[in-house]
Amino acid sequence: MHFISTRGCSEKIKGSKAIVNGLCSDGGLYVPTEFPNLEDRLNKFIGLTYKELCLEILKLFLDDFTEEELKSCINKAYNDKFDTKLIAPTKKINNHYFLELYHGPTCAFKDMALTLMPHLLEKSLKKNKIKEEIVILTATSGDTGKAALEGFKNLDQIKIIVFFPEDGVSNIQKLQMRTQEGNNTYVVSINGNFDDAQSGVKNIFNDEEFNKLLLKNNYILSSANSINIGRLLPQVVYYFYSYLNLVKDKHIKLGDKINFVVPTGNFGNILAAYYSKLMGLPVNKLICASNENNVLYDFFDTGKYDRNRVLHLTTSPSMDILISSNLERLLFEVTKRNYNKVNSLINDLNNKGFYEIDNNMRFNLNTFHGEFATQYEIKENINKVFKENNYLIDTHTCVAYTAYEKYRKNNFEDIATVIVSTASPYKFSKDVLSSLDKNIENLDEFHVLENLSLETNTNIPLPIKNLKTAKILHNRNCEKYELKKEIENILKV
Ligand SMILES: *Cc1c(COP(=O)(O)O)cnc(C)c1O
């Protein structure tokens, strides 16, 4: 198994090197040279624990790690940091299944990969005899930042700098980041939106001179964003796990096809679902759920990806994105791995702000179906789901729920469908509580949490509860064109 670029440059490297590099030298994203097919082995996987299944899947891609090494990383990741032994339980609520990915240390799905990837990186540095210190640069729309800080804190030979949009994340998310502990963690808010943060970080990765300066000072940049293959691979695991649990619990028979509905931003999570299909998991449709930033909905509907529009700040901020970076990996697959085509599409996106795909590619996208949810629908449906089922979902999960309700109206099929739940409702407690028709005016964050808990008879997750007494440790702020200066200050170069 090797990893190659979506844009075709000649490097062909092993997994550990791809994890260290993050981004390819031609600006493309690393993809595996092939997808191992597990269809005939699914029956053997029924009943495996999350950790056991994770090992079975990862060792196929990361074959330059020994099994012992992988096991050690997996054990450090999926332990009692998670508040359920199952790690990623699939729950049946009425006629829906919810795959809960928010039981980790920061209460959102980014934990699924970011508890593991830092340990893979630490091992990868040793394997590749890297002597320099690695600086993880991350642009976050909220959840990645905290999950990455938590995953990388106090690791050897690694520093982490997180940029977040000052007005584009929830107050709880902000508090989570600003109270981050660790001797190697740095948090900077920028005056701009998530795309400013993300393109700012991308420009720094592509800035040769700056990278040379850093190297002279013994630093190498890497990314923890979902473009790193070390983030993507662990996400494949829970799609298999969820499917196998449905089989084990006799909700479906082995071989039955199922749908997944994924609340989507940067397209990492749903791409992992697609990879699982390419690996033989019986997937019928992948329903790509967007909020009012519905660029992906338009893309699946018309074949045109057009980022020329305003970014809306919504109640599901982790999905407030106009450029879904991981979509490039999907383009690579649906062009049948034609990197010339990928290059030309990405050039169009960079130069004109849009691209259009041909009919062949559109046909190859037929696993996907796009839907989107408005702010009003999200509010209504959080209320409805709670009233009808006594089950509380967050705003992002509700985007997926709403998308599925819309899909069902036009598609009469008897296919089990798993709604991917990406955050604890307590992470977006203000919007969740006000969806339940409660007046939140004049309530501070912590009163909102307490009211939500009383109102719904559910517990505030500990990592959020503990924020109340945590100390603010980070106060950095910069303009959107000042990221480089901020990094220079932090690293003293
Ligand atoms: C990051 C995130 C998403 C979007 O996931 P992508 O992989 O970026 O598409 C959805 N919901 C929550 C809560 C998130 O943190």
The ligand as an SDF file (V2000), in Angstrom:
LIG
                    3D

 15 15  0  0  0  0  0  0  0  0999 V2000
  -16.5010   18.9890   11.4500 C   0  0  0  0  0  0  0  0  0  0  0  0
  -17.9180   18.7660   11.7480 C   0  0  0  0  0  0  0  0  0  0  0  0
  -18.8280   18.4440   10.7360 C   0  0  0  0  0  0  0  0  0  0  0  0
  -18.4340   18.3730    9.2850 C   0  0  0  0  0  0  0  0  0  0  0  0
  -17.5840   17.3000    9.0210 O   0  0  0  0  0  0  0  0  0  0  0  0
  -16.6750   17.2980    7.6940 P   0  0  0  0  0  0  0  0  0  0  0  0
  -15.8370   16.0970    7.7940 O   0  0  0  0  0  0  0  0  0  0  0  0
  -15.8780   18.5790    7.7560 O   0  0  0  0  0  0  0  0  0  0  0  0
  -17.6020   17.3000    6.5420 O   0  0  0  0  0  0  0  0  0  0  0  0
  -20.1440   18.2120   11.0990 C   0  0  0  0  0  0  0  0  0  0  0  0
  -20.5450   18.3220   12.3710 N   0  0  0  0  0  0  0  0  0  0  0  0
  -19.7080   18.6330   13.3670 C   0  0  0  0  0  0  0  0  0  0  0  0
  -20.2240   18.7500   14.7600 C   0  0  0  0  0  0  0  0  0  0  0  0
  -18.3610   18.8540   13.0890 C   0  0  0  0  0  0  0  0  0  0  0  0
  -17.5250   19.1650   14.0820 O   0  0  0  0  0  0  0  0  0  0  0  0
  1  2  1  0
  2  3  1  0
  2 14  2  0
  3  4  1  0
  3 10  2  0
  4  5  1  0
  5  6  1  0
  6  7  2  0
  6  8  1  0
  6  9  1  0
 10 11  1  0
 11 12  2  0
 12 13  1  0
 12 14  1  0
 14 15  1  0
M  END
$$$$
